[in-house]
Amino acid sequence: MEIVESIKNISVQDPPEGEFSSANLKWTKFGTAEHHDDVAKIRYDRVDDFIYGECSNVEFPTRFHIERGRKRRRGSLKEYKSDEYLEYKLYWCSFGPENYGEGGDILPSRRYRLNTRNRAAIPQSMRGCTCHFAVKRLYESPTLALIIYNERRHVNKSGFPCHGPLDRDAIGPGAKKVPYIGTEIQQQTMSMIYLGMPEENVVQKHLEGIQRYCDADAKLNKMASQYVQKLGMVIKRSTHELDLDDQASVRLWVERNRKSVFFYQDSTDVDPFILGIQTEWQVQQMIRFGHRSIIAADSTFGLKKLKYPLCTLLVFDSRQHALPVAWIITPSFAKPDISKWMKSLVGRIRAVDTGWKVSGFVIDDAAAELEPIRNIFCCPVLFSLWRVRRAWLRNIVKKCSKMEVRREIFKCLGDVVNSIWKGLDSAVAIEKFMQDFIDQTAFMQYFKDCWLPKIEMWLSIMRSVPLASQEAAGAVEAYHIKLKSKLYDDSHLGAFQRVDWLIHNLTAELHSSYWLDRYSDEHDTFKDVKETYIASTSWHRALQISDTAVCFRENNDFFAEVQSQKDNNVSRIVWNPGSEFAFCDCSWALQGNLCKHVIKVNMMCKIRQGSGSMSFNSFRDLLTMLLRKPMDDSIEMDKAMAWTQQMLNQVQSLVEITSANDIGTVVNSFPLKWVSRKTRTSARKPSANSALISGSNSEDSNDTAQRNHRKRKRLSKLG
C-alpha cells in the first residue's frame, strides 16, 4: 500500500448513518517509510458512532476508555503542520494492558483512568490487550477528525487473543480462581465437546483430570461445571470467518496460531498460496511414530470441490492406523513449491529431534514429484494402489448395473496392472480390455476421458518404485473416508470455497477426533471411542474374522465365501481372490472401499496357495533386477548385494521382534558387543606401549622434567 505523507491527500469518509467500525472504513498508510500508521479521516461529529461500533465487535466485545488526552486553544499555533491537533484523545481497550501474556512483561496497574464510566464489561480484569487508537480533531479543520489506529487486533504481545469468545486461557470472571488445568485436560475436554458428548460426561471426565492435582470438594465441582459450560460457549461462538474476505481471514488465523503453522506463503502474482499446518501434538506424533518408520501422503483431496486441494501427511501408530501429522493446503504441485514446505517441515521436526529419520515415503499420485521427497526426507519412495483401486471400483459400480459385468471389468483392470510383473505388453492388455467391454459405453467413456491419456504414467510409476502393502492402503483409505465424512457435510456446502472454513474443521473437529482416539487407546478410557478407533480400518476388522468362516470351493479359484460374523445365514462372495483387485458383493465394497472380506480372503490365499500380492511381486521384481547386474560391473554388483543383505537383515529382525511373545528371548539372541574401558582420569604410570608410541617426544619431555626437578632441589637447599 502506498504511504501518504500529507493528510490533505486523504479523502473524508462518511459511512451510512448509525454505528460503524474499522471494517467499514478504507485505511491509508500515513507517515514515512520508517514509521507509519493506518489512518482514516471522518467528520468529527461521528467519532462516537465509530467508538460504539468498535465496542460492538462480535468476536471481541469490549469498551474503550480514554487513556490520555490533550487540548489546544484555537489560534495558539502560529505555524502548524497539516496533522496538528486541536484535541487529542488516546483510546485503549479496557482489557489492557496489565499482563502482556506469554513472554511479555507484567506492567503495573494504572493509577487513574479518565472517563471511568466507559469501563470494560464484566470481567474487568486487565489482560494485556494491545488494541488502541488515537483521535485527532484537526487544528486547521475542526469539523474533521483523523483516526490513527496503532493496533487493530485484540491480542497480547504474544499475538494471542486475550479476551472475548476466542480467548481460551481466561474464560469468564473466575478464570484466575479455577484450579490448574493442563494442556492435556483442556484438549480432552475440547475434544469431547467437539464430538458432541453429553455435558454431564464431559464434566465428569474434566473433574477426574483436575483431581490429579487437587482434592475434590463442592466448590471444585461447581467451578469445573462452569468451566465446561463456558468452554462450550467459546467453541459454539467461535467461527471460521475472522474476516469477510477469505484471504484476510486466513492471515488473521496464521497470526493467532503461529505455533501451529510450519510454513505460510500468501498468494501473489508470482508465488502460489501455501499453508502448512502442524500442531504441537502432531509434532510429537510425527517424531514418535515417524522415526525409522513409514510416512504416507493422502494427496489432492478435494481437488474438485474445495478452493485449494488438501494434502495430508500420515504416520502409522502403534495399531498401524493412519494418523494425520501435517496438513498442506496449496494449489501448486510444482517441484520448487513442494520443496519449500517439505524443507520447512523436516527442519521443524529435526529442530526437536536431530536424529529423526524416515524409512520410506508412500505416495498415491503418479504425478507426484519424487526428487524433493528423496532429497529432503532422504528415504526411498513407495507407491500405493488405493486411490486407483477406489476410483475404478466406484465408477464400475456407478456405471455398470450387472454384478457379473462389474466383477469381470474389475478383474481385467487388475490383470492390466499385473501385466507389469508378468512381462506382458501393457498397451496390448489395455487394448484387449477395451475391446472386451466395448458394449459398456458409460464406463468406457469414463475410462477414455479420465484414464486412457495418463494410464501409461500410472503404470510407469508402479513399474519403477516398490508397491506399498494392502494394510497401508487400507489405513490411508480409512483416513480418507473419515476426512470426507467430516468435511463434506450438507450444512457447509456454501463454505467449500473458503480456506478458513477448511482450516477450522481440520484444527478443531478432525484434530480433536484423532487426539481423543489416541488418548482413549493409550489410557484405556472412553471404551466406545476406543472400540470404534480400533475397528476403523478394514485390516483390523478382517482380523476378527475366524479362518473357519472362509470357504474355498474345490477346483474353483474364481471366488471364495465369507460367512457373516453377525448372521450365520448370510455369506459374502469374494471374486478374484488373492488379488488387490478382488471384488466383494457387500455394501461397503459397493461404495468403492476396501472391505474386510477381501482382506481376509487374501490373507487366507497367501497361506493356502502361497501366492504373493502385487506388493510382493514388485519387491521380487526389484531383487531380480539387482541380480541381473552384469558380472563385469563388479563394484555395482557388490553394492547391490550389500544393500540387499542389509535390507534382509532389517526385515528379519523386525519379523522376530513383532512375532515374539517375549521380547527377552529376542534380546538374549543378539550378539554381544564389547565396549572399550573408559580412560582413567587419575594419574598412573605410563605403560611400555605408550612409551614406545610416544617415541622421541616422550624422551625429550622426560629430560625436561628431570632438569626442572634438579633445579627445584638446588633452590630448596639455598633457601
Disulfide bonds with the S-S distance in Angstrom:
none
